[in-house]
Every structure is written in structure tokens, then in C-alpha cells.
Amino acid sequence: MKAGERTADKSETVTIRAAAPADASVLREIYAWYVENTAVSFEYAPPSVGEFRARMENTLKKYPYLAAEAGGELLGYAYAGPFHPRAAYGWCAELSVYLRRDVRGRGIGRALYTAAENALREMGVVNLYACVASPAREDEYLTHDSERFHAAMGFERVGVFHSCGYKFGRWYDMVWMEKLIGPHGADQREVFPFPEIYSDSRSSFGFLQLPKK
């Protein structure tokens, strides 16, 4: 089964779990559709499975990488990464989410983001950021859906880079959105790596009961 195709529902219960490098092939296929058909990602060509797996492994050294699964099928994923490599930014993280295109609009993205946010808060992260591609005018490659999703999740627009991404012969803006999820103190505790907080790879990060279609 291809990532963009839907089979008959085996279960209406979606489990949010830690992703693993073994998931790379299917998750890469989900991402590849956005690279090839949209300006949601500013990449021109999808990474190979090996490169995608390497990206996952590098992320999982410190940050959460979560997958949504129902009936043995992967429906989407969310992951965090450093906002900036310099030390003083260590309490910040950037979040991204990608869903199989036939399951969008069913609350799965919200469930993934909520689980990732909870994990990052437990780790000690206090600022979340999202880098969102934005069209001056919606077209067949890009809408404002991502901005609307992040706003619904409590993010606020804090900056825009104008016409900084060129794809499909068109120029697109890039918007930064921010959400504060923890206290900012004078003696801030350290941020613990995701594997130290969640050492049991079998852990579930939440469930979502989808309504019958």
C-alpha cells in the first residue's frame, strides 16, 4: 500500500507512539508527496530512504519523533528539533508534522502535536517554534492551512521572511510561529534528552478515537 492510499479501516483507534528507524520507508513516502506536489516543504526532491532514516536517528538522540498508527498503518508523524544550535537557545525547539493526505482533517495532526508538546514540556523545553511556508495568495501548491492549524494549536505569528522560497516557478514567504509552554526562570533547569525521559520504546503517547465515516 502506498502512503497516499487508504485501505478499509482496521481500527478507528489511533495510537500515538515513538517512531523508530524501521518506520522510515513509510514515513518517507508520506513526506515525499508534500515535497513533490506542494510548497509545504521547500525541498525540491525527496530524501532517499537511507537519508530519511538518518534524519530520524539524529533527531531521536535528543528530541521526540512520534508516529500515528491505526490498524497497523502509519498515518502521519511529528518531530522536534533544535531551533538554533547556539547554547542559549537550548530551551527552544522547532516542531513539524506531516500526515498521510487522505486522513487530514480528522484530528490526527492535533493529537501528534499535543503529544509532542507534552513530551517537550516534560523534557524542559519552554519555547516552541514552527517554520511555515506561506503564500501571498493561495494556489494549487500552498494554502494557509498550516498557519491556521498552528494558530488553532496556540501558536502566534512572530515574523515573516518575504519571498524567500522559490518553488514551482513561484515565490513564497516563510512565517515563524511561536508558542510558550513553560516558565522562564532565572535558574532554568536543564533540558533532558527525549531518550532519558522516555526510555521505554513501547510507551504510548496518547490515543485518538476517530468517528466512524
C-alpha positions, 0 to 999 in steps of 0.5 A, a space after each residue: 500500500 502506498 502512503 497516499 492510499 487508504 485501505 478499509 479501516 482496521 481500527 478507528 483507534 489511533 495510537 500515538 507512539 515513538 517512531 523508530 528507524 524501521 518506520 522510515 520507508 513509510 514515513 518517507 513516502 508520506 513526506 515525499 508527496 508534500 515535497 513533490 506536489 506542494 510548497 509545504 516543504 521547500 525541498 525540491 526532491 525527496 530524501 532517499 530512504 537511507 537519508 530519511 532514516 538518518 534524519 530520524 536517528 539524529 533527531 531521536 538522540 535528543 528530541 521526540 519523533 512520534 508516529 500515528 498508527 491505526 490498524 497497523 498503518 502509519 498515518 502521519 508523524 511529528 518531530 522536534 528539533 533544535 531551533 538554533 544550535 547556539 547554547 542559549 537557545 537550548 530551551 527552544 525547539 522547532 516542531 513539524 508534522 506531516 500526515 498521510 493526505 487522505 486522513 487530514 482533517 480528522 484530528 490526527 495532526 492535533 493529537 501528534 502535536 499535543 503529544 509532542 508538546 507534552 513530551 517537550 514540556 516534560 523534557 524542559 523545553 519552554 519555547 516552541 517554534 514552527 517554520 511555515 511556508 506561506 503564500 501571498 495568495 493561495 494556489 494549487 501548491 500552498 494554502 494557509 492551512 498550516 498557519 491556521 492549524 498552528 494558530 488553532 494549536 496556540 501558536 502566534 505569528 512572530 515574523 515573516 521572511 518575504 519571498 524567500 522560497 522559490 518553488 514551482 516557478 513561484 515565490 513564497 514567504 516563510 512565517 515563524 510561529 511561536 508558542 510558550 509552554 513553560 516558565 522562564 526562570 532565572 535558574 532554568 533547569 536543564 533540558 533532558 534528552 527525549 531518550 532519558 525521559 522516555 526510555 521505554 520504546 513501547 510507551 504510548 503517547 496518547 490515543 485518538 478515537 476517530 468517528 466512524 465515516 
